[in-house]
Amino acid sequence: MSDWETIRLSFADDVATLTVDRPDRLNALNVDTLEAIEEALDEAESEGARALILTGAGEDAFVAGADIGYMKDLSTPEAQAYAELGHRVANEIEAFPAPVVAAINGYAFGGGCELALACDLRVASEDAVIGQTEIDLGIVPGWGGTQRLPRLVGDEIARRLIFFGERIDAQDAHEHGLVGAVVADDQLDDHVADLAEELAAKPRTALAAAKEALNQAHETSLESGLRYERRLWSGLFGTHDQREGMDAFVEDREPEFE
């Protein structure tokens, strides 16, 4: 296993947990941390993780955002490179071949919110506070927020959150559809672990195909998406998990997926 200074990657059976570990900086994302996340995603995939949890160390923050101390004096070319790195990490989270669950355990601002948006599912603790806060720094979301947020919460809510730089609590985030569940602070880890364990028990190939098709829905027309779904659906026939799942159903027993 790799040795990183600002993140941790651990495994419990088929579930990987990637923790951003800069609690003294509220887990803010600098270049080293983003590059380490890229490496950890590759390692989790190579180790065959069937579900991935993304969270932050400490009690105060999931990821409080990009590292403003690093950003403030960037030139335009340097800012472009930083944006490309952030986009690459978010895209790799979105394309990870297993479900990714964000356990939002505190502040999730700016780039932290954008990493959460790239996850498949989001669970927040009651004390979590979330927002695309870049406007008050004189910039806009730069790691996918202007594109992923309206897809998740709708255009009007996304514009309000981005234009005003609002910081919203977990319950408001849930009402807007920004997170799928809110749980007590002391229940977050167990809740997300149970969720990830349940996902990891699903048939790997079918779950990866489901994620791929759902992601495609945001990228193409309905007609093209439906064609894509048909190809994925029919391509699963003949796989072990398809045969096992259907045999188990007919035989009234629990399936044993690969």
C-alpha positions, 0 to 999 in steps of 0.5 A: 500500500502506498504511503501518502502524507495527506490522505489515507486509504483503507480496506474492509473486505470489498469496501475501500475508504479514502480519507482526506487527512489534513484536519489542521487545514480542514482537509483543504485540497492542495496539489499534493493531496489531489495527486494523492487522491488520484493515486488512491483511486487507482489503487482502490480500483486495482485492489478490486474495491466493490464500493468506495467511501470518500470522507474527511479526517477529524470532526470539523470538515469533509473537505473545506475546499481548495487550498486558498493560500495556494491559489491566491497568487496563481497566474492564469496558466497556473490556475488552468493547470490547477483546474485541470487537476481538480477536474481530473480527480472529480472525473475519476471519482465519477467514473470509478467502476463501483459506487462511491459514497460521500460521507459528509462529516462537516464543512463541504465548501467549494472544491469539497462540495464538487468532490461530493457532487462527483460521488454517486451517493451523498450522506451528511451528518446533521452538523454538515454545512455545504456550499459552492462558496467561490463567488465571495473569493472573486471566482466561480466553481472550477472543478465541475460545480457549475455543471454537476450541481444543476443536474442534481438540484435543478437550475434555479437552486443551483443558480441561487447557491452559486450566485449567493455563495450560500452555505446550507445546512444538512437538512436544507441540502436534503430538501434540495436533493443535494444529499440523499440522507442525513443522519446523526453525527455519531451514526454517520460512519456506521450508516455509510459503512452499512450502505457501502457493504450492501452495495459491495454485495451486489453483482459487480458487473451489473452495478458497474453497468448501471453506474455507466448508464446513469452517468451517460444520461447526463451526457447524451440525448434520450434516444442515444441514452436508450440505445446505450442502455439496451447495449449494456443490458443485453451485454450482461446476458451470459455473465456469471452474475446474470445466470446466478441471479436469475437461477437463484430467483427461479430456485428461490434461494440467495444468489452467490455473485462473483 
